[in-house]
Amino acid sequence: MPSTGLVLTTEQRTELETQERSRRGRADAARRARVIPQLAAGDTYASITAKTGCSSRTIALWKHRFEADGIAGLSARL
């Protein structure tokens, strides 16, 4: 399933890159920060799955949360 129309601002891209490189954060947060720019670049769910090991269902969930709430939507929910 190809991604559709996800656009990142410069600030969002910078924040996601920072989260991805952070050695202090959680591994799952870094993975989320890696997925969103790939979607914005137009990568397919299949290629993102191959690169990250995330299921297409998980990718779709994070995409939806990002579209709804921005970077705050990528935070772990209990």
PyMOL commands that set and color helices and strands:
alter all, ss='L'
color gray80, all
select helices_A, chain A and resi 10-21+27-40+45-52+56-74
alter helices_A, ss='H'
color red, helices_A
deselect
rebuild
show_as cartoon
